Amino acid sequence: MLRQALEDLIVIDFTQIAAGPTCTMLLADMGAEVIKVEPPGGELGRALGPGWIGDDSSVFHSVNRNKLGISLDLKQPENLAAARKLIGKADVVVESMRPGAMKRLGLGFEEILAAHPRLIYCSISAYGQQGPYALHAGVDGILQADTGLMSLIGSPDTEPAKVQAPVVDTVTGYLACIGILSKLCQRTRDGRGGHLDISLMNAAMSLQQSAIANYLATGELPRRIGSAAPYSAPNEAFETADGWIMVAAYSGDRWDELCDVLDLPELVRDERFATSPSRVAHRPIMRALLAPAFASRSTEQWLPLLRARDIFCARVANYGDLERHPQVAASSMIVSMTDPSLGTIRVPGFPINSIESNARQHSVAPSLGEHSYQILRRFGFDEEEIATILKCKPVSLRK
């Protein structure tokens, strides 16, 4: 079972906001013991609202389940020494500070790996650890802009837009997790860990693999074309009598089937629409001819008619629709977690083998410093040392 796959793996998490916490949450979802280290004020993600669950943001709760939390002031010698001791007993360290910050604390990957060669040390940053932009700050939206993703989003007459969900952060977290799992496999062969350099920039480019490849092949810059796919047609959203429907009927006989369902047989014989490339070339005319037919019925009326002909289609859903989606329920992709003070918290679940993995209870994201005493006792600190380390009381970032 994936929820037990990484049992006995210890991960020290020095990350914040979304990309790094997504990576460590995935490791925790697979059974690793993830210890989240935060400063006394808490990591920035706790204050990333509106959208609050108790004193912390819903964003924070969405990417920090199944972790233990400790608060350490790394500017204090005793706390820094405690962090080093945690690292010394860990299998994996994940950090998302700006390049050079961990090194200034004496926790940089060169120093740590020299002392602990079996450790896997993963650095997550905006632009990577090397190169002319290494010290540039960046978050999800900045990298959506800087890698061209925003140039793809929207219609020709709209202002620049971005994906509201932090897709760059999310895919960065997944890539970091993949890198760590690969390093763990390598370590079983040669006994050595190593350093992983994961950047939001590289992740954002990987999201656009086909679009960038097309530009490199043709030299043509992509245009913003709304919901349409630039490489096939029809593969886009159409307005119905009560909403919108996404339709992909570009392959095989699906174009012919679509024309039949819409009662537009003459389009099958129209040379302008004989192939998917020709339909792409004549997309505005094609849309103008299809649009009135789609507008004549509701989305719910069209879906069974199109699916009966094996035409790919879906309602253009909002999150309320998604919450009620029968497949979401069947795959247990919204999980409920219970906290004595916060009540029930609902977040998206673990997406791999989701029915099995989400069936077990998840623990909520830790409150700031919640497990500090427990963690320090487990790692061998005595009562006097713990009292010294914990003399800095956690305080909330949210005002």
C-alpha positions as CSV (number, residue, x, y, z in Angstrom):
1,M,0.0,0.0,0.0
2,L,1.4,3.4,-1.0
3,R,0.5,4.9,2.4
4,Q,3.2,2.6,3.9
5,A,5.7,2.7,1.1
6,L,8.1,5.1,2.8
7,E,7.7,4.1,6.4
8,D,10.9,4.6,8.4
9,L,12.0,7.4,6.1
10,I,12.7,10.6,8.0
11,V,12.4,13.9,6.1
12,I,13.3,17.3,7.5
13,D,11.3,20.0,5.9
14,F,12.6,23.6,5.7
15,T,10.1,24.7,3.1
16,Q,7.3,27.2,2.8
17,I,4.2,28.3,0.8
18,A,3.4,25.7,-1.8
19,A,6.1,24.0,-4.0
20,G,8.3,22.6,-1.2
21,P,5.4,21.7,1.1
22,T,3.7,19.9,-1.8
23,C,6.8,17.7,-2.2
24,T,7.1,16.9,1.5
25,M,3.3,16.3,1.8
26,L,3.5,13.7,-1.0
27,L,6.3,12.0,0.9
28,A,4.2,12.1,4.1
29,D,1.2,10.7,2.2
30,M,3.4,7.7,1.2
31,G,4.4,7.0,4.8
32,A,7.5,9.1,5.5
33,E,7.9,10.8,8.8
34,V,8.1,14.5,7.8
35,I,9.2,17.0,10.4
36,K,8.3,20.5,9.4
37,V,10.7,23.1,10.7
38,E,9.4,26.6,11.0
39,P,10.7,29.9,12.5
40,P,8.9,31.2,15.6
41,G,6.7,33.4,13.4
42,G,5.7,30.4,11.2
43,E,6.2,29.9,7.5
44,L,4.7,32.4,5.1
45,G,2.1,30.0,3.8
46,R,0.2,30.2,7.1
47,A,-0.7,33.9,6.4
48,L,-1.5,33.4,2.7
49,G,-5.2,34.3,2.8
50,P,-8.1,35.1,2.6
51,G,-9.4,31.6,3.0
52,W,-8.8,30.7,6.7
53,I,-9.1,27.6,8.7
54,G,-8.7,28.7,12.3
55,D,-5.6,31.0,12.4
56,D,-4.0,29.6,9.3
57,S,-4.8,29.8,5.6
58,S,-6.6,27.1,3.7
59,V,-3.5,27.1,1.3
60,F,-1.4,26.0,4.3
61,H,-3.7,23.2,5.2
62,S,-3.9,22.0,1.6
63,V,-0.2,21.1,1.4
64,N,0.9,20.3,5.0
65,R,-1.2,17.3,6.1
66,N,0.4,14.2,7.7
67,K,3.4,16.2,9.1
68,L,4.9,16.8,12.5
69,G,5.7,20.4,13.3
70,I,8.6,22.0,15.3
71,S,9.4,25.7,15.7
72,L,13.1,26.6,15.7
73,D,14.8,30.0,15.6
74,L,17.8,29.1,13.4
75,K,19.5,32.4,14.3
76,Q,19.9,31.0,17.9
77,P,22.9,28.7,18.4
78,E,21.0,26.1,20.4
79,N,18.2,26.0,17.9
80,L,20.7,25.7,15.0
81,A,22.5,22.9,16.7
82,A,19.2,21.1,17.2
83,A,18.4,21.5,13.5
84,R,21.8,19.9,12.7
85,K,21.0,17.0,15.0
86,L,17.7,16.4,13.3
87,I,19.4,16.5,9.9
88,G,22.1,14.1,11.1
89,K,19.4,11.4,11.7
90,A,17.4,12.1,8.6
91,D,17.2,10.4,5.2
92,V,16.1,13.5,3.3
93,V,16.3,17.3,3.7
94,V,14.1,19.5,1.6
95,E,14.6,23.3,1.7
96,S,13.1,26.1,-0.3
97,M,15.0,29.2,0.9
98,R,16.7,31.5,-1.6
99,P,20.0,30.1,-2.8
100,G,22.8,30.8,-0.3
101,A,20.5,31.2,2.8
102,M,21.0,27.7,4.1
103,K,24.8,28.0,3.5
104,R,24.9,31.2,5.6
105,L,23.3,29.2,8.4
106,G,25.9,26.5,8.1
107,L,23.3,24.1,6.7
108,G,24.2,24.3,3.0
109,F,24.3,21.1,0.9
110,E,28.1,21.0,0.5
111,E,28.7,21.1,4.3
112,I,25.8,18.8,5.2
113,L,26.5,16.1,2.5
114,A,30.2,16.1,3.5
115,A,29.2,15.1,7.0
116,H,26.3,12.9,5.9
117,P,27.0,11.3,2.5
118,R,23.9,9.1,2.6
119,L,21.6,12.1,2.9
120,I,19.4,13.2,0.0
121,Y,19.4,17.0,0.1
122,C,16.7,18.7,-2.2
123,S,16.8,22.4,-2.8
124,I,13.8,24.1,-4.4
125,S,14.0,27.7,-5.7
126,A,12.7,30.0,-8.3
127,Y,15.5,29.7,-10.9
128,G,17.9,27.1,-9.5
129,Q,21.1,27.1,-7.5
130,Q,23.3,28.3,-10.4
131,G,23.2,30.7,-13.3
132,P,22.6,34.4,-13.7
133,Y,19.1,34.3,-12.2
134,A,19.9,32.1,-9.2
135,L,19.5,34.8,-6.7
136,H,16.4,36.3,-8.3
137,A,13.2,35.8,-6.2
138,G,10.2,34.3,-7.8
139,V,6.8,32.7,-7.0
140,D,4.3,30.8,-9.1
141,G,2.8,33.8,-10.9
142,I,6.3,35.3,-11.7
143,L,7.4,32.1,-13.3
144,Q,4.1,31.7,-15.2
145,A,5.0,35.1,-16.7
146,D,8.7,34.6,-17.2
147,T,8.4,31.2,-19.0
148,G,5.7,32.2,-21.4
149,L,2.8,30.4,-19.8
150,M,0.8,33.6,-19.5
151,S,1.2,34.2,-23.2
152,L,-0.9,31.1,-23.8
153,I,-3.8,31.9,-21.5
154,G,-6.9,33.9,-22.5
155,S,-8.4,35.2,-25.7
156,P,-6.8,37.5,-28.2
157,D,-8.4,40.6,-26.8
158,T,-7.9,39.9,-23.1
159,E,-5.2,41.3,-20.9
160,P,-2.4,38.9,-19.7
161,A,-3.8,36.2,-17.5
162,K,-2.5,33.3,-15.4
163,V,-3.8,30.0,-14.1
164,Q,-5.3,31.0,-10.8
165,A,-4.4,27.6,-9.2
166,P,-0.6,27.6,-8.5
167,V,0.2,25.0,-11.1
168,V,3.9,25.8,-11.3
169,D,4.3,25.4,-7.6
170,T,2.4,22.1,-7.7
171,V,4.3,20.5,-10.6
172,T,7.6,21.7,-9.0
173,G,6.6,19.8,-5.8
174,Y,5.8,16.7,-7.8
175,L,9.1,16.9,-9.7
176,A,11.0,17.3,-6.4
177,C,9.2,14.2,-5.1
178,I,10.1,12.3,-8.2
179,G,13.7,13.3,-7.9
180,I,13.9,12.3,-4.2
181,L,12.3,8.9,-5.0
182,S,14.9,8.4,-7.8
183,K,17.7,9.3,-5.4
184,L,16.4,6.8,-2.9
185,C,16.5,4.1,-5.5
186,Q,20.1,5.1,-6.4
187,R,21.1,5.1,-2.8
188,T,20.0,1.4,-2.4
189,R,22.6,0.6,-5.1
190,D,25.6,2.7,-4.1
191,G,24.9,3.8,-0.5
192,R,25.2,7.5,-1.4
193,G,22.8,10.4,-1.3
194,G,23.4,13.7,-3.1
195,H,22.0,17.1,-4.0
196,L,18.9,17.8,-6.1
197,D,18.4,21.2,-7.6
198,I,14.7,21.7,-8.5
199,S,13.5,25.0,-9.9
200,L,10.1,26.6,-10.6
201,M,11.5,27.7,-14.0
202,N,12.3,24.2,-15.2
203,A,9.0,23.0,-13.8
204,A,7.0,25.7,-15.6
205,M,8.8,24.9,-18.9
206,S,7.9,21.2,-18.4
207,L,4.3,22.2,-18.1
208,Q,4.5,23.7,-21.6
209,Q,6.5,20.9,-23.3
210,S,4.4,20.5,-26.4
211,A,3.9,24.2,-26.9
212,I,7.5,25.1,-26.5
213,A,8.5,22.2,-28.8
214,N,6.1,23.5,-31.5
215,Y,7.7,26.9,-31.3
216,L,11.2,25.5,-31.5
217,A,10.2,23.5,-34.6
218,T,8.4,26.3,-36.4
219,G,9.6,29.6,-35.0
220,E,6.0,30.7,-34.7
221,L,4.9,32.3,-31.4
222,P,1.6,30.8,-30.1
223,R,-1.5,33.0,-30.0
224,R,-4.0,33.2,-27.2
225,I,-7.0,31.3,-28.5
226,G,-9.2,30.8,-25.4
227,S,-10.2,27.2,-24.7
228,A,-9.1,25.9,-28.1
229,A,-6.1,23.6,-28.7
230,P,-3.7,25.0,-31.3
231,Y,-3.0,21.6,-32.8
232,S,-6.5,20.1,-33.4
233,A,-10.1,21.1,-34.0
234,P,-12.7,20.9,-32.8
235,N,-11.0,20.7,-29.4
236,E,-12.6,23.6,-27.5
237,A,-15.5,24.9,-25.5
238,F,-18.9,25.8,-26.9
239,E,-21.7,27.7,-25.3
240,T,-24.9,25.7,-24.7
241,A,-28.4,26.8,-23.7
242,D,-27.4,26.9,-20.0
243,G,-23.6,26.9,-19.8
244,W,-20.5,25.6,-21.6
245,I,-19.4,22.2,-22.9
246,M,-15.8,21.2,-23.9
247,V,-15.7,19.0,-27.0
248,A,-12.8,17.1,-28.6
249,A,-13.9,15.6,-31.9
250,Y,-10.9,15.9,-34.1
251,S,-9.6,12.3,-34.4
252,G,-10.8,9.3,-36.4
253,D,-14.5,9.4,-37.4
254,R,-15.5,11.7,-34.5
255,W,-15.8,14.8,-36.7
256,D,-18.3,12.9,-38.8
257,E,-20.2,11.7,-35.8
258,L,-20.3,15.2,-34.3
259,C,-21.7,16.6,-37.5
260,D,-24.4,13.9,-37.4
261,V,-25.3,14.5,-33.8
262,L,-25.6,18.3,-34.5
263,D,-27.6,17.6,-37.7
264,L,-25.0,19.3,-39.8
265,P,-24.3,16.6,-42.4
266,E,-23.2,19.2,-45.0
267,L,-20.1,20.0,-43.0
268,V,-18.7,16.5,-43.5
269,R,-18.5,17.2,-47.2
270,D,-17.0,20.6,-46.8
271,E,-13.4,20.6,-47.9
272,R,-12.5,23.3,-45.4
273,F,-13.2,20.8,-42.7
274,A,-11.9,17.6,-44.2
275,T,-9.1,17.1,-41.8
276,S,-8.1,18.3,-38.3
277,P,-5.3,20.6,-39.7
278,S,-7.8,22.1,-42.2
279,R,-10.3,22.7,-39.4
280,V,-7.6,24.4,-37.4
281,A,-6.9,26.7,-40.4
282,H,-10.6,27.5,-40.7
283,R,-11.4,27.4,-37.0
284,P,-13.4,30.8,-36.9
285,I,-15.7,29.6,-39.7
286,M,-16.1,26.1,-38.2
287,R,-17.0,27.6,-34.8
288,A,-19.5,30.0,-36.3
289,L,-21.3,27.0,-38.0
290,L,-21.2,24.8,-34.9
291,A,-22.1,27.4,-32.3
292,P,-25.9,27.7,-33.0
293,A,-26.4,24.0,-32.8
294,F,-24.7,23.7,-29.4
295,A,-26.7,26.7,-28.2
296,S,-30.0,24.9,-29.0
297,R,-29.7,22.5,-26.0
298,S,-28.5,22.4,-22.5
299,T,-25.2,20.9,-21.4
300,E,-26.9,18.0,-19.7
301,Q,-28.8,17.2,-22.9
302,W,-25.7,17.2,-25.0
303,L,-23.5,15.1,-22.8
304,P,-25.3,11.7,-23.3
305,L,-25.8,12.3,-27.0
306,L,-22.1,13.0,-27.6
307,R,-20.9,10.2,-25.3
308,A,-23.1,7.7,-27.1
309,R,-21.0,8.4,-30.2
310,D,-17.7,8.2,-28.3
311,I,-17.1,11.9,-28.7
312,F,-14.9,13.3,-25.9
313,C,-16.8,15.9,-23.9
314,A,-17.3,17.4,-20.5
315,R,-19.2,20.1,-18.7
316,V,-17.0,23.2,-18.2
317,A,-17.3,22.8,-14.4
318,N,-16.8,25.1,-11.4
319,Y,-15.6,23.8,-8.1
320,G,-19.1,23.3,-6.9
321,D,-19.6,20.9,-9.8
322,L,-16.3,19.2,-9.1
323,E,-17.3,18.7,-5.4
324,R,-20.4,16.8,-6.6
325,H,-18.7,14.9,-9.4
326,P,-19.4,11.2,-9.0
327,Q,-15.9,10.2,-10.0
328,V,-14.4,12.4,-7.4
329,A,-16.5,10.6,-4.8
330,A,-15.6,7.2,-6.3
331,S,-11.9,7.9,-6.2
332,S,-12.0,9.5,-2.7
333,M,-10.2,12.6,-4.0
334,I,-11.7,14.9,-1.4
335,V,-10.6,13.8,2.1
336,S,-11.9,14.9,5.4
337,M,-9.6,15.4,8.4
338,T,-10.8,16.0,12.0
339,D,-9.1,18.4,14.5
340,P,-10.4,18.9,18.0
341,S,-10.2,22.7,17.8
342,L,-10.8,23.2,14.0
343,G,-13.5,20.6,13.4
344,T,-13.6,18.9,10.0
345,I,-11.2,20.1,7.3
346,R,-11.7,19.0,3.7
347,V,-8.9,19.1,1.1
348,P,-7.9,17.3,-2.1
349,G,-6.5,13.9,-1.4
350,F,-3.4,11.9,-2.5
351,P,-3.8,11.4,-6.3
352,I,-1.9,8.1,-6.8
353,N,-3.9,5.0,-6.2
354,S,-6.3,7.4,-4.6
355,I,-9.1,5.1,-3.4
356,E,-6.8,2.9,-1.3
357,S,-4.5,5.7,-0.2
358,N,-7.2,8.1,0.9
359,A,-9.3,5.5,2.7
360,R,-7.0,5.8,5.8
361,Q,-7.2,8.7,8.2
362,H,-5.1,11.8,7.4
363,S,-3.8,14.1,10.1
364,V,-4.3,17.8,9.7
365,A,-1.4,20.2,9.1
366,P,0.4,20.9,12.4
367,S,-0.2,24.0,14.4
368,L,2.9,26.2,14.8
369,G,5.4,24.2,16.9
370,E,2.8,21.6,17.8
371,H,5.2,18.7,18.1
372,S,8.4,20.5,19.2
373,Y,8.7,18.7,22.5
374,Q,7.8,15.3,21.1
375,I,10.3,15.6,18.3
376,L,13.1,16.7,20.4
377,R,12.5,13.9,23.0
378,R,12.5,11.4,20.2
379,F,15.8,12.7,18.8
380,G,17.5,12.3,22.2
381,F,17.4,15.8,23.7
382,D,17.1,15.9,27.5
383,E,14.7,18.1,29.4
384,E,17.2,20.9,30.0
385,E,18.2,21.0,26.4
386,I,14.6,21.1,25.3
387,A,13.8,23.9,27.7
388,T,16.7,25.9,26.2
389,I,15.7,25.2,22.6
390,L,12.1,26.1,23.2
391,K,12.5,29.3,25.1
392,C,11.5,31.2,22.0
393,K,7.7,30.9,21.9
394,P,6.0,30.5,18.5
395,V,4.0,33.5,17.4
396,S,1.5,33.8,14.6
397,L,2.4,35.6,11.4
398,R,-1.2,36.6,10.8
399,K,-2.2,40.0,12.1
